[in-house]
Amino acid sequence: MTIHKYINTGIRTGLRLLLLTMPMVIASCDDHEHLDTAIHIGHVVCSDGRTMSVEECEKMQKEPVAVVFYVSADGKDGDGLAIGLQELAPVEFSDTLGVAQGTSASTDEKDGNANTYSLYSNNKAGSPLADAVFSVWRYGQSAYIPSVAEMRLLNASLPAVNSVLRRCGGDAISEDAGGCWYWTSTEVSGQAGAKAWLYSLGTGAIQETPKTEAHPARIIITLRK
């Protein structure tokens, strides 16, 4: 399997998106072992691009970098989605109000990858949120900010994912009713110049919020054969 690629033109964003175009193979940790190579919720993606159970990751002394939280039934959304171990510090969605940054503004589409690309490539407003992806990601995968719909998928698997995040030394997500609100990569339809959606992984609620406010975020990646 390889991580989903996407292509960018332009000097400034091209340099940043170089990480997104690097292929990475995900396979069993040892070709000579008879292991279940299917992706499962709770599996970990390692820094060498391989995916495996957390037990195998520990046994092989590999470095985990993400935890699988969704497995696609039909392959239309890739083979799965995984969340990075670390939380991004609070940052603004946009450095400018009054500019629609070109996301789909759909709360039903699993299009965080395309949304994040739109945030990078918009030349009328910068996105500290999109820039923050590259301050922490070093492994070549197509890292991006999840859409509202992708956050719902993460919310559905949260207990299983949190246990693995903790085991890997990552930042667990608050499951309290008043828990942390995270930026999505989805602007608010009809108010795209001013607001984007926050998502509470404590309650599953969404909140339209001025884009120049600072809030934390999580990075996810798409897994593909």
C-alpha positions, 0 to 999 in steps of 0.5 A, spaced: 500 500 500 502 507 498 499 513 502 495 517 497 499 522 493 497 529 491 500 534 486 501 541 487 504 547 483 508 553 485 514 555 489 512 556 496 506 551 497 510 546 492 516 546 497 511 545 503 507 539 499 513 535 497 512 531 503 505 529 500 508 526 494 513 522 497 510 514 496 511 510 502 509 502 502 505 499 508 506 492 509 507 486 514 513 487 519 517 481 516 515 478 509 517 471 512 512 471 518 505 469 516 501 476 519 494 479 518 496 484 513 489 487 513 488 494 516 484 494 522 482 500 527 487 501 532 493 498 528 499 503 528 502 506 522 510 506 523 515 511 521 518 506 516 511 506 512 509 500 515 502 498 518 501 493 524 498 492 530 501 495 536 504 489 539 508 488 533 510 495 533 513 494 540 516 487 538 519 490 532 521 496 536 519 501 531 517 508 531 509 509 531 507 515 528 499 514 527 493 510 529 488 507 524 481 510 526 477 508 520 477 502 515 473 503 508 469 498 506 469 499 499 476 503 498 472 509 495 476 513 501 482 509 500 483 503 505 483 507 511 484 513 515 489 514 521 490 520 526 497 522 528 500 521 535 500 529 537 496 534 538 497 541 534 498 547 539 492 552 538 493 556 531 488 560 527 484 557 521 486 563 517 490 570 518 485 574 514 477 575 515 473 576 509 476 571 504 473 564 502 479 559 502 476 554 497 474 548 501 468 545 499 464 547 506 460 540 506 459 537 513 458 530 509 464 530 505 470 526 507 475 531 503 480 534 508 485 532 504 482 537 498 480 542 503 487 542 506 490 543 499 485 549 498 488 552 504 495 552 502 494 554 495 490 560 497 494 566 495 489 571 498 489 569 505 494 565 509 493 559 513 497 558 520 492 551 521 495 548 514 502 551 515 502 547 522 501 540 519 509 541 516 511 543 523 511 536 526 510 531 520 516 528 518 514 521 515 512 523 507 505 521 508 499 525 505 498 529 512 492 534 512 486 537 517 480 532 517 473 535 515 467 535 519 465 528 516 472 525 517 472 528 525 465 524 525 469 517 523 474 519 528 469 520 534 466 513 532 472 510 534 475 514 539 475 509 545 479 504 541 484 509 538 485 513 545 488 507 548 493 506 543 495 513 543 496 512 550 500 506 549 504 509 544 506 515 548 501 520 544 496 525 546 490 522 548 483 526 546 479 528 551 472 524 551 469 529 557 462 532 555 466 539 555 472 536 552 477 539 547 474 543 541 478 541 534 479 545 528 476 541 522 478 543 515 471 545 513 469 552 512 462 554 514 457 554 508 454 561 506 460 564 511 466 561 508 470 568 508 469 569 516 467 562 519 470 555 519 467 549 523 470 546 530 468 539 532 468 537 539 470 530 540 467 530 547 460 530 544 460 530 537 457 537 536 460 542 531 460 550 532 461 555 527 467 559 529 471 566 526 477 563 523 482 568 526 481 564 533 486 560 535 484 552 537 488 546 537 487 541 531 489 533 529 493 531 523 490 525 519 493 521 513 489 517 508 492 509 507 492 506 500 494 500 496 
